[in-house]
Amino acid sequence: PVSVLVNNAGVMGGSKVDTVQINLVAPVMLTLSLLSSLKRKKSSSINPVVVNVGSSSHLRASHVPHNYQHTDDEDNHNINMIDANLSAYAESKLGLMQFSNIVRHSIPWLSVMDAHPGLVWTPLLQNHFLVPN
C-alpha cells in the first residue's frame, strides 16, 4: 500500500512535447496506475495523499493544448521546438492543477493537494537562465 505519493519530477526549457510529457502526462499516469495501491486500508481512518508539485507559472497559461505529441508533421512543428518562453511549462503546470481538481471531485477517498514551493534557485531554474556556477 502507498500512503503518500509526491509528484515532484519536472523539466523546463526542453522540447515542448518532453516538457508536457514529463510534467503532466507522467504524474497523471503514475497516479492513475497507483490508485489500487493508494486505497485506504480498512483499519485506517486516514486517506492516502497525492501531492502534485506545481508552479506559479500556471498563471501564465490560458489553456492546456490537447495535441502535444512527437511528430514529423509540419503542422505540429512548434511542439517539437524548445520551450524557450516556458509556455509548455506553464501549460503543463496548469494541466496538473486541473488533474488535481478532477481527482478531488471524482475520487473522494483520495486527498489531493497542489503545492508550490515558491521561487527556489535550483539547478533547473539556473540552467534555464544560463547562470554560470
N, C-alpha and C positions, 0 to 999 in steps of 0.2 A: 504494500500500500504506500501511496505517496501522500504526504500531509501538506507539503508546500512545494509549489513549482514557481520558480522565478525565471521569467523570460527576459534575459538581460543582454543577449548577444546582439550586436549591431554593427553596421558599417555605414560610412558616409563618404561621399566623394568618389565612389567607384562607378561602375556602369549603373544605369538606371534600373535595368532588369535585375542585376545582382542585389542592388540595394533593397528593392521591394521583396525579392525572394528571401533574403536573409532577415530583414527587419519585420516583415509582415507574414509572409507565407509560412516560413519555418516555425515561428511561435504558434500560429494558428494550428498547423498540422501537428506539432508536438502536443499542444494542449488537448486537441480532439483525440489524438491517439492514446493519451493517458487517462481519459475520462473514467475508464473502468478501474484503473488503479487509484484514482483520486476519490472514489466514492467513500463516503463517511462510514466508518465502522459502526456497527450497531451498538457497540459498547461505549462509543464516544458521543459526547454532545457537541463536539467542536467540528465545524465544517472544514473541509480541506480548503486551501487557499491558493489562488493563482495570482501572481504579481507580474504585471506587464510593465516593463520599464519604458517610459516614453520620453518625450522631449517637448519643450515649449515650442519647438519649431512646427508642431502640428497646427499652430495658429496661422502659419503662412499658407497652408494648403486649403484650397477651396473644394476639393473633391479627391477621390481616390480612383484613378483610371482603372478600368477593368481589363485592359489589353496589354499588360506587361508580360512579355514572353520573348525568349530568344528567337530571332528570325533573321533571315536574309532578305526578307521582303522590304523593298524600298519605302513602302508606306509606313513601316514601323521602324525606320532607321533611327529616329530620335531616341527610342528606348534603349538602343544599344550604345548610345553615346554616354560619355562620362557625365555624372550628375554634378556639373560644376556649380550650378546655382542652388544645389541641395533641394530642388523641388521634389525629387523622388523620395529623398529622406523625409521631408515634411509630410508628403502624402502617405508614406509607409507608417509613420507615427500616428497620423490621423486614422488610418485604417486599423491600426492596433487598438486604438481607443474605441473605435466603432465596434470592433470584435468584442472587446470587453463589455460594452453595453449590451450586445446581443446575448452573450453568455449569461450576464447578470439577470436578464429578463427571462431567458429560456431554461436555465438550469439553476433553480433556486437553492439547491443544496450545496452549491459551489460558490464560495466567496471569491470575487474577482476584484482586484484593486489595480489602479493605474498609479504609477509612481514616477515622479520626475525629480531626479537628484539635484537639479539646479545646474548652473554652468560649472562644469568640472574640467579643469585643464588637463585632460587625459591625452595620451598619445594619439587617440583617434581624432580629437579636435586639433591638436598640434600638427598632425600630418596634413589635415585639410588646409590649414593656413600656412603650411610650409615653414614652420618656425624651426630654426636650427637648434640643435641640442646644446 
